[in-house]
Amino acid sequence: MKQLPALNVCIASRRYLPSRCFFLDEWISMPTTASIPTIDVPSIAPQERHPLIFTTFRELPEGQAMALWVDHEPLPLLRQFEGMLAGQFSWDYLETGPLRWHVRITKMALPQRQCCGACGGA
């Protein structure tokens, strides 16, 4: 596995963090040419983890993915995504333990809603 340097600026959120993030295509080759933001969760202070993950997800364009490296099965985070963003994401395990989990979270395109006309189309 390629050793990555610690960074002072998190590329995913473009703000200072005393932790490290990196783009997945710097670690492993991907079948796509686009880079996806990747967060190494254990290297982030516990109180900053979920806010950073949700901020990174919100900033993704529809159809874009982000990835997480986690040192435990991230079921609490999955449940939080399901509660807050049901139908707006897909969750794919790329690696499942026992020491590290690798998860890809994709922001789904929201379907175009048909206007019922009650609001006058506003």
C-alpha positions as CSV (number, residue, x, y, z in Angstrom):
1,M,0.0,0.0,0.0
2,K,1.3,3.4,-0.9
3,Q,2.3,5.6,2.0
4,L,0.6,9.0,1.9
5,P,1.9,12.2,3.4
6,A,0.0,14.0,6.1
7,L,-1.7,17.2,4.8
8,N,-2.5,20.4,6.6
9,V,-5.3,21.2,4.2
10,C,-8.1,18.8,3.6
11,I,-8.6,18.6,-0.2
12,A,-12.2,17.3,0.2
13,S,-13.4,20.3,2.2
14,R,-10.7,22.8,1.2
15,R,-10.1,24.0,4.7
16,Y,-7.5,23.5,7.4
17,L,-7.7,20.4,9.5
18,P,-5.2,18.7,11.7
19,S,-5.7,15.5,9.8
20,R,-5.3,14.2,6.3
21,C,-7.5,13.6,3.3
22,F,-6.5,12.7,-0.2
23,F,-7.9,11.9,-3.6
24,L,-8.6,8.2,-4.2
25,D,-6.9,8.2,-7.6
26,E,-3.6,9.1,-5.8
27,W,-3.9,5.9,-3.8
28,I,-5.3,3.4,-6.3
29,S,-6.1,3.5,-10.0
30,M,-9.7,4.0,-10.8
31,P,-11.6,3.1,-14.0
32,T,-12.7,6.8,-14.3
33,T,-10.5,9.8,-15.0
34,A,-12.2,12.0,-12.4
35,S,-10.8,12.2,-8.9
36,I,-13.2,11.6,-6.0
37,P,-12.7,13.1,-2.6
38,T,-11.5,10.5,-0.1
39,I,-11.4,10.9,3.7
40,D,-9.2,8.8,6.0
41,V,-11.7,9.0,8.9
42,P,-9.4,7.8,11.8
43,S,-7.0,10.6,11.2
44,I,-9.6,13.2,11.9
45,A,-10.6,14.4,15.4
46,P,-13.8,12.6,16.4
47,Q,-15.9,15.7,16.8
48,E,-15.0,16.8,13.2
49,R,-15.7,13.5,11.4
50,H,-19.4,13.5,10.7
51,P,-19.5,17.3,10.0
52,L,-16.7,16.9,7.5
53,I,-18.2,13.9,5.8
54,F,-21.6,15.6,5.4
55,T,-20.1,18.8,4.2
56,T,-18.1,17.0,1.6
57,F,-21.2,15.1,0.5
58,R,-23.3,18.2,0.3
59,E,-20.6,19.8,-2.0
60,L,-20.6,16.9,-4.4
61,P,-22.3,17.4,-7.8
62,E,-25.1,15.0,-8.5
63,G,-23.7,11.7,-9.7
64,Q,-20.3,12.3,-8.1
65,A,-18.9,10.0,-5.4
66,M,-16.7,10.3,-2.4
67,A,-14.9,7.6,-0.5
68,L,-14.1,6.9,3.2
69,W,-11.5,4.8,4.9
70,V,-12.8,3.8,8.3
71,D,-11.3,1.6,11.1
72,H,-14.7,0.1,12.1
73,E,-17.9,-0.8,10.3
74,P,-19.6,2.6,9.7
75,L,-23.2,1.5,10.4
76,P,-24.0,4.6,12.7
77,L,-22.9,6.9,9.8
78,L,-25.0,4.8,7.3
79,R,-28.0,5.2,9.6
80,Q,-27.4,8.9,9.8
81,F,-27.3,9.2,6.0
82,E,-30.5,7.1,5.8
83,G,-32.3,9.4,8.3
84,M,-31.1,12.7,6.8
85,L,-30.7,11.9,3.1
86,A,-32.9,9.0,2.3
87,G,-33.0,8.4,-1.5
88,Q,-30.3,10.9,-2.2
89,F,-27.2,8.6,-2.0
90,S,-25.9,5.2,-2.7
91,W,-23.6,3.4,-0.3
92,D,-21.2,0.8,-1.6
93,Y,-18.7,-1.2,0.5
94,L,-15.4,-1.6,-1.5
95,E,-13.6,-3.3,1.4
96,T,-15.1,-4.8,4.6
97,G,-12.8,-5.2,7.6
98,P,-11.6,-6.6,9.7
99,L,-9.2,-3.8,10.2
100,R,-10.4,-1.2,7.6
101,W,-13.6,-0.5,5.7
102,H,-13.6,1.3,2.4
103,V,-16.9,2.9,1.5
104,R,-18.0,4.8,-1.6
105,I,-20.9,7.2,-1.2
106,T,-22.5,8.5,-4.4
107,K,-24.8,11.5,-4.5
108,M,-27.8,10.5,-6.5
109,A,-29.5,12.7,-9.1
110,L,-32.9,13.8,-7.7
111,P,-35.8,13.0,-10.0
112,Q,-37.5,16.0,-11.6
113,R,-40.8,16.5,-9.8
114,Q,-43.9,17.2,-11.7
115,C,-45.7,20.3,-10.7
116,C,-49.3,19.7,-9.5
117,G,-50.2,23.3,-10.4
118,A,-51.4,24.2,-6.9
119,C,-48.6,26.6,-6.4
120,G,-48.9,28.2,-9.8
121,G,-45.7,26.6,-11.0
122,A,-43.5,28.6,-8.5
